[in-house]
Every structure is written in structure tokens, then in C-alpha cells.
Amino acid sequence: MIKNTRTVLIDTNPGRNSQTYGIARELGTNVELIHEPSVGVIGNKGDSQCYLGVLTKVQAIHEALKARIGLAQDKMRFRLVQPEFTVATSDGIRNGTKEMRYSLIGREVTNDSLCEHLSATGLEGLIAVVACDKPPVGTLSAVLEHNRPAIIMSDGSITPGKDSITGEPIDIISSYQIAGSDDEDLKRRISLESCPGFGSCGGMFTYNTMQTFLGVVGMEPLHMVSPASQDQKRIKKFPIELVSYLEKLIKNNITPRDIVNRDSIRNAIIVAMSVGGSTNVMLHAPEIARAAGYKDFYSDIMSADEFNHLSQNVVPVIVNARPFGRYSMVDIDDKGGIQVFVKDLLDAGLLKGDVMTCTGMTLAEQVESLSPNSPDGDVIYSVQNPFKQTGGLRLLGGNLSPEYSAILKLAGVEGGLENNLFKGFARVFNGENDLLKFLDSTPDKLENNDMIVVRYEGPVGGPGMPEMLDSTSRITAICRDKNIVVGLMTDGRFSGGSVGLVIGHVGPEAAIGGPIALIENGDEIEVNLNINQINCKQLQNSETYQARFEKWKSEIDPNTGIHPFAGQADTRLLNRMRKSAVSAIYGAGMHPNSDLFVCDPRQVEFSNFKPVNKFKNL
């Protein structure tokens, strides 16, 4: 019956049978089912509040799945396996420390551990509970490579805290933004009050950007994205629904690659623009596309030119969400959930509605079945009357980003782009640690129109491409206090909670000799959003460029090819990242010999659908 080669069946060898009989007895399932295909539940675990709610959801889904399994005609004939968990570090706790190198690597570790589980166990059906932002992408990537019926549920957001003095809603970003304050009582109060309960970061940071992405790409039911982690529906209602959806997927042999394709990924990218989502989406989307069988995101899914055209001219921002707005995902849930703006985007002509989802319905059918509210105009805006007229993300090329990998969260820019131009002077730091020391000791030396350059923090240089929430939050606070504009560009990356004129993923990175390695203090830097470029005036001179490159090369040659400013790779895992990382344009993951690995490559199927905004005349 099962023709898929990745499905593993237990044979009649008594040695292999002995453990499967034992597992069945301990899990309370019928021992006669041990020779059937396997199904199970997995969860993401880690050392922060993001993961504290995962266990109870996994247990609830496991019990719901067990209740549907049996020998009776109306039951699912499957072998149930015990829940498995992946591990990850805490972005919030590690930000600004050398341990932050492990954050993006956690996506790869999740993929590897789940690959072992899925491949060795050969699960024919899987339900995953995911938390934070890197493990969900690692989970989906492994699921796409395994390509047997699967469905994902986010664990949910944390409910925002409240400042006991001001009454203002606060979150982890609030805590980071006061890190440079001299008011120790304030810092302690906000630290104590900003993260009550459990769940992942509640604003439209990377977690909720990617959970929304998972919903729109079709792997998570839309109505399961926005409820808070503590919402009882996640324990009492959703598990039964998830099992029903999984049963339908198995019965109809609908696999993740039937759901995640060029059109659905494009839908999800457009929604990320519309929510002013995290810059990290342009690391995670290429990784998801790779796992779905596409080699080159820019040629197979969406070119940088099309991305920018859509963000500049077609897609508006339609949520008033943190970090650039006022509200959290809990507030979005209160106004009807993400299905509200997904429907509005569909109605405006921006999304392709006939793509399949994990519910067994198309995206349009799923939205219709949910009967969402109309946008309220405060938390969720409409395409016709948006929160911001243009999309929240922009890709940049130019002589500092010849890969066209540099990305700016335009929705979070608070000033400095009059006429879409910023001109400033470079202030160079070789690693975030040097910048943090500067911000601790001499923050008053920051001047208007400084362009901070932080390098050797890319996938190879970090290694691991750490994000910079600590430093960007401090710079934001300084800029607001002094009423100045300071830019920051890096070959590393940012938290989804970062705001300001901050440009990440500049590539090629410094550790491999990219132009960012050649910038010197005082160089003139121009960010031009009219042509979507970031340029260094001095590097336009070919002789200057070559002389600086030769100097850089002379610094790596005596150091076994690694620049002395690159971060220390003092574990096997970090060494693996250093020697195998690919560029940000390919997702910044770990691949054999830094050559992108694609499991079962697929042909790109181009559709005739063209995203349009019926409220704009182009």
C-alpha cells in the first residue's frame, strides 16, 4: 500500500519487534499495529520562555493522535511513536554575547536532528509544534526533504507585560532599548515586568513573521497562528483539529511539496512585506525554497528586482505592529487573527488563492471557511487604506552589496531617508563586541549621519551570523535622545525587533573578502532607495579598491586563510559552520563544501498569476 521509499515498516525480526512491542505497550496502543506505517508528534525545545509551552501542546496532540489510532474501521491504522524534541538556544538571553553565534546555527541543528528522526523512523505522518523563529524553519526544511504528510502548529506568542508605573505595554524589546540607561531601578523594573507568562516574542518580530509565513505558505492552519501560547484552544481544540487535518493529508497523499511551491512561497513573501516583517525572512525563505527543491531563490522564486518592485509600488504595510507600530500578535488575534489581513490581501489581488494548504483546502477556501472580520483600521489596516503606503522590506545592491543581499526593514526606519537618500561617513568596528564596548564607554561620540559598519559577523566570519538586537536597540535609544540619525550596516543580521536605519546581510561578507571588508573610517557611504543601492564612494576607484584588497589579503595569508578579526570557532559545530556556510542569498546555512545541497531538485513551474493591487494604478 505504501509506495513511498521514505516510509519505514517494521518487519518480523524478533529483535526489532521486541522494542516496538514494548513501546506500543508503554504508549497504550495496540501491539498489532507495530507493522503499520508510523505517525508521531515533535516539538521544539530550548532554554527560554519561548519554549515553555511546547511540552503541554505536544502531549495534548499526542493524546489526540493516540485516540484516533486503532484496529476499528473508523480508526487510523498506524504505529504511534513517542514524541521527539529538538533543541535550540535562546536569542533573547544570548543577544550581544559570543554565544549568539549559535542562534542561526540552531536552525541547522533542528534540521539535522529532525532529519535523523524522520529518516530513521520513516514517519508517514507528522504534527510539529514549533517555537521561536529558527527551529520552525529548520523543522519545515526537514519536513520538506522527508516529504511525507505533515502539519505544523506554532506554540503561540507571549502576552505583553505592563509597566507598573506608566501602565504602558512592554516586551523584550523594551528591555533592550533601555540597556544604555543609567537608571538602574528602571532597568530592573522593565526586566522584571516585560516578559510575563510564556510563549515566543509577541511583536511582528522574526517569530511572528515566520509563523505568518508558515500559515500563508500553507503548512499551518491560519487560525492557529495568532492565539497566545496560553490560549486554551491550543490544548483543548486545536489538537483534535490537527489530527483530522493530518488524517485527510495522509488519505489524499498530500505532501509538503504539494503545498510549498513557487506560488505559495511568493504569497508568503508578499505577506511578509505587508506586515513589515523581519529582515530574517530573506535568510529563511531561501532555505525553505531550497528544502522544497529550488536551487536559486532569486531565479526560481522571486528576483531582487521583482521583490523591490512589489515592495515599492504594489504591497503596502497593513498592520500597526511592534516594533515599528503599537500592537502585538495578541492584539491581532483579538481583532480576528492573521486571516483578516490574508483575506484583504486576497481580495485586493495580491495573493494567489488556489494554492493547496495543510487543511486540504486551498488558501482561498480556507480563508472563506474562517469567515474573518473586516480590518478594524487601528490594529489591522486594509490594503485600500494602509498603515504605510509601501512594503516593509527592501533589498539593496551597489558596490557594497554586489550579491544584492543587503536588506533594510524600511517599515522600521525612523528618519534619515529624506528623498530616499542617506549620506554619511563610516565608523568601522571589526565585530559587534567592539561596537558594544564603544557604546558602553563613549556613546556620546556618535554623531549625526554616522554610518556604523560592523563586519566579520557573517555566516563564515561569525561564524554563524549572529543578530544584533543589543547594539541596534542602544543606538535607537541614543538617536531618539539626541535627535540624530545614525545608520548601521553589517554582514551579520538583525533581530526582527530592531528598528532604525539598519542594513543587514551585506554580501559578500568580510571574512571572504567582500567589499565591506575594505571600508575605512571616514569613507563616504550613500544609501539610495531611488535605485536601491548602498555604495562607498572611495571604493568606486578601482586602484583604491585593489590596494585595499591586497592589504586585506596580506592579513589573511599568514592566518590560514581566516582573517584575524573573524570570530573564534572553538567547537566542532562552529568549525563546521565556518567551513560549510553559504551566502545569505542562499539562506546562510551549512552545506557540503559550501555547495548548496538540494534534495530531489524540482522543475520550476511558472504560473500566469501576477500580484496586483487593485487600489493602485500602475
C-alpha positions in Angstrom: 0.0 0.0 0.0 2.8 2.4 1.0 4.8 3.1 -2.1 7.0 5.9 -0.8 10.6 4.9 -0.3 11.0 7.0 2.8 8.3 5.1 4.7 9.9 2.6 7.1 8.0 -0.5 8.1 9.0 -2.8 11.0 9.5 -6.4 9.7 9.0 -9.6 11.6 12.5 -9.9 13.0 12.0 -10.7 16.7 14.9 -8.4 17.7 13.3 -5.4 16.1 9.9 -6.5 17.2 10.8 -6.6 20.8 11.3 -2.9 21.3 8.3 -1.9 19.1 6.1 -4.3 21.1 7.5 -2.7 24.3 6.9 0.9 23.0 3.3 0.0 22.0 2.5 -1.3 25.4 4.0 1.7 27.2 2.3 4.2 25.0 -1.0 2.3 25.4 -1.5 1.4 21.7 -2.4 -1.9 20.2 0.6 -4.2 19.7 -1.0 -5.5 16.4 -0.2 -2.1 14.9 3.6 -2.2 15.1 3.9 -3.3 11.5 1.9 -0.3 10.2 3.4 3.0 9.0 4.4 5.3 11.8 3.0 8.7 12.9 4.1 11.0 15.6 4.5 14.4 17.2 7.6 16.5 17.6 8.3 19.8 19.4 11.0 22.5 19.5 12.6 22.9 22.9 15.1 25.4 24.3 16.2 27.4 27.4 13.8 30.4 27.1 10.2 31.3 27.7 9.7 30.8 24.0 9.7 27.0 24.6 8.0 26.6 28.0 4.5 26.0 26.5 5.6 23.4 23.9 5.5 20.3 26.1 1.9 20.6 27.0 0.8 21.1 23.4 2.9 18.1 22.2 1.3 16.0 25.0 -2.2 17.1 24.1 -1.7 16.4 20.3 -0.1 13.0 21.2 -3.1 12.0 23.2 -5.5 13.2 20.4 -3.5 11.2 17.9 -3.5 8.1 20.1 -7.3 8.4 20.4 -7.7 8.2 16.6 -5.4 5.1 16.3 -6.8 1.6 16.4 -7.9 -1.5 14.6 -11.6 -0.5 14.2 -12.8 0.5 10.8 -13.2 4.2 11.8 -9.7 4.4 13.2 -6.3 5.2 11.7 -4.2 2.1 11.3 -0.8 3.4 12.3 2.1 2.7 14.7 2.4 5.6 17.1 5.9 6.7 18.1 6.8 8.7 21.2 7.2 12.4 20.9 10.6 13.8 20.0 12.1 17.2 20.7 14.7 19.3 19.0 17.0 21.7 20.9 17.7 25.4 20.5 19.3 28.3 22.3 17.6 31.5 23.4 18.0 34.5 21.2 16.9 36.9 23.9 19.3 35.6 26.6 22.3 35.3 24.2 21.9 38.5 22.2 25.1 40.6 22.4 27.2 37.7 23.6 29.6 35.4 21.8 27.1 32.6 22.3 24.8 34.3 19.9 26.9 32.6 17.2 24.8 29.5 17.9 21.4 31.2 17.1 21.1 30.8 13.4 23.1 27.5 13.6 20.1 26.3 15.7 18.1 26.2 12.5 20.6 23.8 11.0 20.8 21.7 14.2 17.0 21.4 14.2 17.0 20.3 10.6 19.8 17.7 11.3 18.1 16.2 14.4 14.7 16.1 12.8 16.2 14.6 9.6 17.6 11.8 11.7 14.2 11.2 13.4 12.2 11.3 10.2 14.6 9.3 8.1 15.3 6.6 10.6 11.7 6.3 11.8 10.2 6.9 8.4 7.2 8.7 9.7 4.3 8.6 7.3 2.5 11.4 9.2 3.8 14.2 11.5 2.5 17.0 13.6 5.1 19.6 14.8 4.8 22.2 17.5 7.3 25.0 16.8 8.6 28.0 18.8 11.0 30.9 18.5 12.0 31.6 14.8 15.0 29.4 13.8 13.7 26.0 14.9 10.4 26.3 12.9 12.3 26.9 9.7 14.7 24.0 10.5 11.6 21.9 11.2 9.9 22.8 7.9 13.1 22.3 6.0 13.5 18.7 7.3 9.8 18.0 6.7 10.1 19.2 3.1 13.1 17.0 2.5 11.3 14.0 4.0 8.2 14.9 2.1 5.5 12.8 3.8 2.2 14.3 5.1 2.9 16.8 7.8 1.3 19.8 9.5 2.7 22.5 11.8 1.3 24.4 14.7 3.0 27.4 16.3 3.2 27.3 20.1 2.0 30.9 20.2 3.1 34.4 21.4 3.8 35.6 24.9 1.3 38.1 26.2 3.0 41.6 26.6 3.9 42.8 30.0 2.8 46.1 31.6 5.0 48.8 33.1 3.7 49.1 36.7 4.5 52.8 36.8 3.4 54.0 33.4 0.8 51.4 32.5 2.4 51.0 29.0 2.6 47.6 27.4 6.2 46.4 27.3 8.1 43.4 25.9 11.7 42.2 25.5 12.5 44.9 23.0 11.5 47.5 25.7 14.2 45.9 27.9 16.9 46.1 25.3 16.1 49.7 24.4 17.0 50.8 27.9 20.2 48.8 28.2 22.3 52.0 28.0 20.3 53.8 30.7 21.9 54.9 34.0 18.6 54.4 35.8 19.2 51.0 37.5 15.7 50.9 39.1 14.2 51.4 35.6 16.2 48.7 34.1 15.3 46.2 36.9 11.6 47.1 36.7 11.3 46.7 33.0 13.3 43.5 33.1 11.0 42.0 35.8 7.8 43.1 34.1 8.4 42.8 30.3 8.1 39.1 29.8 5.3 37.6 32.0 4.0 34.1 31.2 5.4 32.1 28.4 5.5 32.0 24.6 7.6 33.5 21.8 8.2 37.2 21.2 4.8 38.8 20.7 5.5 41.7 18.2 5.9 41.3 14.5 9.5 40.3 15.1 11.1 37.2 13.4 8.9 34.6 15.2 5.6 36.1 14.1 7.0 37.0 10.7 7.8 33.3 10.2 4.7 31.9 11.8 2.6 34.1 9.5 4.9 32.9 6.7 4.2 29.2 7.7 0.4 29.9 7.7 0.4 31.6 4.3 2.7 29.1 2.7 0.2 26.5 3.7 1.8 24.4 6.4 0.0 25.8 9.4 -3.8 26.5 9.6 -4.3 30.2 9.5 -6.4 30.4 12.6 -3.7 28.7 14.7 -1.1 31.3 14.1 -2.2 34.3 16.2 -3.7 32.9 19.6 -1.3 33.4 22.5 0.7 30.4 23.8 -1.5 30.4 26.9 -4.8 30.3 24.9 -6.6 27.1 25.9 -7.7 26.5 22.3 -4.1 25.3 21.8 -4.7 22.5 24.3 -8.4 21.7 24.1 -9.4 22.5 20.5 -6.5 22.6 18.1 -5.1 19.1 18.8 -8.3 17.4 17.6 -8.4 19.6 14.5 -4.7 18.9 13.7 -5.2 15.2 13.8 -8.2 15.5 11.5 -6.2 17.6 9.1 -3.3 15.1 9.2 -5.7 12.2 8.5 -7.0 14.0 5.5 -3.5 14.7 4.2 -2.5 11.0 4.6 -5.7 9.8 3.0 -5.2 12.0 0.0 -1.4 11.7 -0.1 -0.9 15.4 0.1 2.8 16.1 0.9 4.6 19.2 2.0 6.0 19.7 -1.5 2.4 19.7 -2.9 1.8 22.6 -0.5 5.1 24.5 -0.5 5.8 25.6 -4.1 6.8 28.7 -6.0 3.4 30.2 -5.8 2.9 29.6 -2.1 6.4 30.9 -1.2 5.7 34.0 -3.3 2.4 34.5 -1.4 4.3 34.2 1.9 7.0 36.7 0.8 4.3 39.3 -0.2 2.6 38.9 3.2 6.0 39.4 4.9 6.3 42.7 3.1 2.7 43.6 4.1 3.3 43.1 7.8 6.6 44.9 7.9 8.2 41.6 8.8 11.7 40.7 9.9 14.7 41.0 7.6 15.5 37.4 8.6 12.7 36.3 6.2 15.3 36.7 3.5 17.5 34.1 5.1 14.7 31.7 5.9 12.7 31.9 2.7 15.7 30.8 0.6 16.3 27.9 3.0 12.6 26.9 2.8 12.8 27.1 -1.0 15.9 25.0 -1.1 14.3 22.3 1.0 11.3 22.4 -1.3 13.6 21.6 -4.2 14.6 25.0 -5.6 18.2 25.7 -6.1 18.3 29.5 -6.5 15.7 31.7 -4.7 16.3 34.8 -6.8 15.9 33.0 -10.2 13.4 30.3 -9.2 11.1 32.2 -6.8 11.5 36.0 -6.8 14.2 38.2 -8.2 15.6 41.1 -6.2 14.2 43.4 -8.9 10.7 42.0 -8.6 10.9 41.9 -4.8 11.7 45.6 -4.8 9.1 46.5 -7.4 6.4 44.8 -5.3 7.6 46.4 -2.1 7.9 49.9 -3.6 4.9 50.0 -5.8 2.4 47.3 -5.1 2.4 46.0 -1.5 1.6 48.3 1.5 2.1 47.7 5.2 -1.3 46.8 6.7 -0.6 46.1 10.4 0.2 48.6 13.2 2.6 46.2 14.9 5.6 46.3 17.1 8.5 47.1 16.7 7.5 50.0 14.3 3.9 50.2 15.4 1.9 49.8 18.7 0.5 46.4 18.8 1.4 42.7 19.3 0.2 39.5 17.8 -2.2 39.1 20.8 -3.9 42.3 19.6 -4.0 41.0 16.1 -5.7 37.8 17.4 -8.2 40.0 19.3 -9.1 41.6 16.0 -9.7 38.3 14.2 -6.3 36.9 13.6 -4.0 36.8 10.5 -6.8 35.5 8.4 -8.3 39.1 8.5 -5.4 40.6 6.5 -4.8 37.5 4.4 -8.4 37.8 3.1 -7.9 41.5 2.5 -4.7 40.8 0.5 -6.5 38.1 -1.5 -9.4 40.4 -2.3 -7.0 43.1 -3.4 -5.4 40.8 -5.9 -2.0 40.4 -4.1 -2.1 36.7 -3.4 -2.8 33.6 -5.4 -5.7 31.9 -3.8 -5.8 28.4 -5.4 -2.7 27.0 -3.7 -3.1 24.0 -1.6 -2.8 24.1 2.3 -2.4 21.6 5.1 -6.1 21.8 5.8 -6.9 20.0 2.5 -8.4 23.3 1.2 -6.9 25.9 -1.0 -5.8 29.2 0.6 -8.9 31.0 -0.6 -11.2 28.2 0.5 -9.5 28.1 4.0 -10.0 31.8 4.4 -13.6 31.6 3.3 -14.3 28.8 5.8 -13.0 31.0 8.6 -15.3 34.0 7.8 -12.8 36.6 9.0 -13.7 40.1 10.2 -13.0 43.1 8.2 -9.9 45.1 9.2 -10.5 47.3 12.2 -8.4 50.2 11.0 -6.3 50.5 14.1 -4.5 47.2 14.7 -5.2 45.7 11.2 -5.5 48.1 8.3 -6.8 47.5 4.8 -4.9 47.4 1.5 -7.2 50.3 0.4 -6.3 52.4 3.5 -2.9 51.0 4.7 -0.8 51.8 7.7 2.2 52.6 5.4 1.9 53.1 1.6 4.9 50.9 0.7 6.1 47.4 1.8 8.2 47.0 4.8 11.3 45.4 3.2 13.8 46.5 0.6 16.8 44.6 -1.0 19.9 46.7 -1.8 22.7 46.2 -4.3 25.5 48.6 -5.2 29.3 48.3 -4.8 29.0 47.3 -1.1 26.4 44.6 -1.9 27.2 43.1 -5.3 25.2 40.0 -4.3 22.1 42.1 -3.9 21.8 40.5 -0.5 21.7 43.6 1.8 18.3 44.1 3.3 16.6 47.1 5.0 13.5 46.9 7.2 12.0 50.1 5.7 9.0 49.9 7.9 11.3 50.4 10.9 13.2 53.4 9.7 12.6 56.4 11.9 14.4 59.1 9.9 17.4 59.9 7.7 15.9 58.9 4.3 14.7 62.2 3.1 14.2 62.0 -0.6 15.1 58.3 -0.2 18.7 59.2 0.4 21.1 58.8 3.3 24.7 60.1 3.1 27.1 59.5 5.9 30.6 58.7 7.0 31.9 55.2 8.0 32.7 54.4 11.6 34.2 50.9 11.4 34.0 48.1 14.0 35.5 44.7 13.5 32.9 42.7 15.3 29.8 43.6 17.4 31.8 43.2 20.6 33.9 46.2 19.7 30.8 48.3 19.0 29.2 47.3 22.3 32.4 48.4 24.1 32.2 51.7 22.3 28.5 52.1 23.2 29.3 51.3 26.9 32.2 53.7 27.2 31.7 56.6 24.8 28.1 56.6 23.3 28.3 60.4 23.3 30.8 60.3 20.4 28.1 59.1 18.0 27.4 61.9 15.5 24.6 62.7 13.1 24.9 60.8 9.8 27.5 58.3 11.2 27.3 55.0 9.3 28.4 52.3 11.7 30.0 49.4 9.9 30.1 46.1 11.8 31.9 43.3 9.9 33.3 39.8 10.3 29.8 38.8 11.7 28.6 36.9 8.5 27.9 33.2 8.2 31.7 32.4 7.8 33.1 35.3 9.9 30.9 35.0 13.0 30.8 32.1 12.5 27.1 31.7 12.5 25.8 35.2 11.6 24.8 36.5 15.0 22.0 39.1 15.2 22.5 42.5 16.8 19.5 43.4 18.9 21.6 44.7 21.8 23.6 47.2 19.8 20.8 48.3 17.5 18.5 48.9 20.5 21.1 51.1 22.2 21.7 53.1 19.0 18.0 53.6 18.6 17.7 54.9 22.1 20.7 57.3 21.6 19.2 58.6 18.3 15.9 59.3 19.9 17.5 61.0 22.9 19.9 63.2 20.8 17.6 63.6 17.8 20.2 62.4 15.4 20.3 59.8 12.6 22.9 57.0 12.8 22.9 54.2 10.3 24.3 50.7 10.8 25.4 48.2 8.1 26.7 44.7 8.7 27.4 41.4 7.1 25.6 39.9 10.1 21.9 40.1 10.8 19.3 41.7 13.0 16.6 40.7 15.3 13.1 41.2 14.0 12.8 43.7 16.8 15.5 46.0 15.5 14.4 49.4 14.2 16.3 52.3 12.6 18.4 52.7 9.5 19.9 49.3 9.8 21.1 47.2 6.9 22.0 43.6 7.3 23.2 40.6 5.2 25.7 42.8 3.3 27.4 40.4 0.9 29.8 39.0 0.0 30.8 39.1 3.7 34.1 40.5 5.1 35.5 37.1 6.0 35.7 36.1 2.4 37.0 39.4 1.1 33.7 41.2 0.3 33.8 45.0 -0.2 32.5 45.6 3.3 36.0 44.4 4.5 37.6 47.2 2.6 35.7 50.2 4.1 37.9 52.6 6.2 36.9 55.1 8.8 35.6 58.3 7.2 34.6 56.7 3.9 31.5 58.2 2.4 28.6 55.9 2.4 25.4 56.5 0.4 22.1 54.6 0.8 19.9 55.4 -2.2 16.4 53.9 -2.2 15.6 55.5 -5.5 17.9 53.0 -7.2 18.1 50.5 -4.2 21.8 50.6 -3.8 24.3 51.1 -1.0 27.7 52.4 -2.2 31.0 53.5 -0.8 32.4 56.5 -2.8 36.1 55.6 -2.2 35.6 52.0 -3.5 34.4 53.3 -6.8 38.0 54.0 -7.6 39.5 50.7 -9.0 43.0 51.5 -7.8 41.8 52.2 -4.3 39.7 49.1 -4.3 42.6 46.9 -5.4 45.1 48.4 -3.0 42.8 47.8 -0.1 42.0 44.3 -1.2 45.7 43.4 -1.4 46.2 44.8 2.1 43.3 42.6 3.3 44.7 39.5 1.6 48.1 40.1 3.2 46.3 39.9 6.6 44.6 36.5 6.0 47.5 34.7 4.2 49.6 34.2 7.4 46.4 33.2 9.3 45.5 30.0 7.4 43.0 32.0 5.2 40.9 33.3 8.1 41.1 37.0 8.9 42.3 37.6 12.5 39.2 39.7 13.1 36.8 36.8 12.4 35.1 35.2 15.4 36.6 32.3 17.2 35.5 28.8 16.0 36.2 26.9 19.2 33.8 24.0 18.8 33.2 21.3 16.2 29.9 22.9 15.4 31.3 26.4 14.9 34.1 24.9 12.7 31.5 23.1 10.6 29.7 26.4 10.1 32.9 28.2 9.2 33.9 25.6 6.6 30.5 25.0 5.1 28.4 28.2 5.3 26.8 29.5 2.1 26.0 33.1 1.4 22.9 34.9 2.8 21.3 34.9 -0.7 21.2 31.1 -0.3 20.0 31.1 3.3 23.3 31.2 5.2 23.1 27.5 6.1 25.6 24.7 6.3 26.2 22.6 3.2 28.9 20.2 2.0 31.9 22.2 0.8 29.8 25.3 0.9 27.9 24.0 -2.2 24.2 24.3 -1.7 22.6 20.8 -1.2 19.2 20.4 -2.7 17.3 17.2 -2.1 15.3 16.0 -5.1 15.5 19.1 -7.2 12.3 20.1 -9.0 11.4 22.0 -12.1 10.2 25.5 -11.6 6.5 25.8 -12.6 5.7 29.4 -13.6 2.1 30.4 -13.3 0.3 33.3 -15.0 -0.7 34.9 -11.7 0.7 38.4 -11.3 0.3 40.1 -7.9 -1.6 43.4 -8.3 -3.1 45.9 -6.0 -6.5 46.9 -7.4 -6.3 50.1 -5.3 -3.2 51.4 -7.1 -2.9 52.5 -10.7 0.5 51.4 -12.0 
